[in-house]
Amino acid sequence: MEYIDSLKALIVENHIIGKLATIVLILIAFKVVRVLLRKLLSHAQTKGMDTSAKPLVESLVNHGLNILVLLLSLHILGVNTAGIVAMVGAASLAIGLALKDMLSNIASGLLLLTLRPFKAGDYIECGNIKGKILGIGLFNTILDTVDGIFVSAPNGSLWGAPILNYSYNAKRRMDITVSIDYKADINKATNILQSLITQEPRFLKEPEASILVTELADNSVNICTKVWAKTADYFILKSDFTAKIKEQFDAAGIDIPYPQRTIHIVNDTAAESKS
């Protein structure tokens, strides 16, 4: 009985019920704030915000709100939060050393979002990593390969290496090298290529296309066609144009030679008979 009376006195003297009620109200308020921030983030996306930034922004907002709620709750309960903050600050060096890779990935993610070497939907290559960007998270970047493989790459691995972004520019140059037989008519071959370029509306007029004889190889004369196209049309157009070159060259009787090797056999039978 005395224990219950002591507990009641403790609750009354320290206003525990009022403090707990205040904490509950804070939790509800922060829940509303979290929902509003999510709606604001969705609205920002519709106004042009890069969708790749959504995972990282959501993570930062959620972690920030959770820490703020925790500190406020401890302060209301009478815990010396200033002492906790000072203790965390004193231990920050040790924490930084222990979690340096994790912190590096967070910093790299922020830099990737700030400098924007790629955005959601871009196809990139970075070292051994290749794929279409889905989003940048707090610690890693999510990609999808052309053959449907899920890739999760640490942000630091992308920030610390050269990035090839195949989708960044609106147009790309397409280089297609065709090999023809030494006996074939070079002018005829280049005229066919020029005609195919003129007939294809997906090729850009500027910069101007060029057709160059680039090499007298061992078994062929190599002609390189350099044309510009929209990045969105690049891969399909390259396949279509290559197929048309093969069809037109076959129709015109222009051979695309196979690698060949000439072997000279010396007959030493007469020399052997004299000896």
C-alpha positions, 0 to 999 in steps of 0.5 A: 500500500505504501508503494502505491501511495509513493508511486501516486505521489511521484506521478503527481509531483512530477506531472508524469501524466501531463508530460506523457500527454504532451509527448503524445500530442507531439507525436501526433503533431509530427505525424501530421508534419510528416504527411504534409512534407510527403505531400510537399515532396510529391508536389515538388516532383510534379513541378520538375523535381528529379524523382531520383532525389525522392529516396534520399530526401525522404530518408533525411526528413524521416531521420531528422524528424525522429531525432527531433521527436526523441530529443523533445520527448527526453527534454519534457521528461526532464532528461538533460538533452544538452548533456546528451548532445555534448556527449554525442559531440565528444564521441563524434570523432570515434563515430566518424571513424567507425562509420566513415564508409557510411558517412561517405556514402551519405555525403556522396549521395548529397553531392550527386543530388547537388551536382546532378551528373545523372537523373532518374531514367538516365542510362549510365556506366561507372566502372563495372556498374551499368544501368538505368537510374531508378533513385538515389537513397541515403546510402546507395543508388538503385539501378536497373540493367537492360536485362532486368537485373536489380543493382544497388551501388554504394553512393561513394562508388559512383561519386569516386569514379568517372561517370559515363551518362549516355542519356545526358545530352539530347543528341549523340553521334553514331559511328558505323564502320562498313568493310567492303571488298578491295574490288568494290567501287568505293564511290558506289558504296559511299553514294549508297550510304549518302542516299540512305542517310538522306532518306532517313528522317530520324538523322539530324541535319546539324551537325552534318553527316560525314562519310570517310574512308578510314582504313585500308585493312588486310582484307577490306576497305573500311568506310566510316559513316558518322551521323547524328541522332536524338539520344532517344532514337539512338539504339533502334536507329542504329540497328535499322540503319545497319540492316539497310546498309546490308540490304542495299550493298547486297542489292548493288553487288558490293561484297562485305568480305570475310577475313582471308589469308593467301598461302603460297606453296613452293614446289621443291620436287625438282630441286629434290630430284637433282640432289 
